[in-house]
Structures are given as structure tokens and as C-alpha cells.
Amino acid sequence: MVHLTVALAAAWIAFSVQIRIEEEHLGRMHGAAYGSYRTVASSWFDLSKGSHRILLG
């Protein structure tokens, strides 16, 4: 069980880092248009607004 917990934590960290890298790249590539999009679109996990559920749309 400990191995599964460690594996899940490692996967969470890896996905979080990858998503951040991709979002930064999209910001550099598309500039203000991507910034505007981010204000209306939810993240993969929207934890910034107090929501702790997976957003599917």
C-alpha cells in the first residue's frame, strides 16, 4: 500500500509539473489571447477557487 501511495504522489507531481510547463509555453506562444482564455476556462484541477473536484468541462 505504501508503494501505491508513493507512486500516486509521484504521478501527481509529474502531471502538475508537466501541466505548468505546458501552460507557461502556451502563455509565451499565444500571449494575451491565452491569458484571456485562462480567465474563463477551468484548469484540469481547479483548486485555486476552493473546488476540490475534477473538472470535466
SVG drawing of the C-alpha trace seen along z (x, -y; Angstrom):
<svg xmlns="http://www.w3.org/2000/svg" viewBox="-18 -40 26 42">
<polyline fill="none" stroke="black" stroke-width="0.4" points="0.0,0.0 2.9,-2.4 4.3,-1.8 1.0,-2.7 0.8,-5.9 4.3,-6.9 3.5,-6.1 0.4,-8.1 2.1,-11.0 4.9,-10.9 2.4,-10.8 0.6,-13.8 3.8,-15.8 4.8,-14.8 1.5,-15.7 1.4,-19.0 4.9,-19.9 4.1,-19.0 0.8,-21.0 2.7,-24.0 5.3,-23.7 2.7,-23.5 0.7,-26.4 3.8,-28.6 4.6,-27.6 1.1,-28.4 1.3,-31.8 4.5,-32.6 3.2,-31.3 -0.2,-33.0 0.3,-35.9 -2.8,-37.9 -5.2,-35.6 -4.1,-32.7 -4.3,-34.9 -7.9,-35.8 -8.7,-32.2 -7.4,-31.2 -9.7,-33.7 -12.8,-31.9 -11.5,-28.3 -11.0,-26.0 -7.8,-24.2 -7.5,-20.4 -7.9,-20.6 -9.3,-23.9 -8.0,-24.1 -7.5,-27.9 -11.2,-28.7 -11.7,-26.2 -13.1,-23.5 -11.7,-20.1 -13.4,-18.1 -12.1,-17.2 -13.5,-19.5 -14.6,-17.7 -15.7,-20.7"/>
</svg>
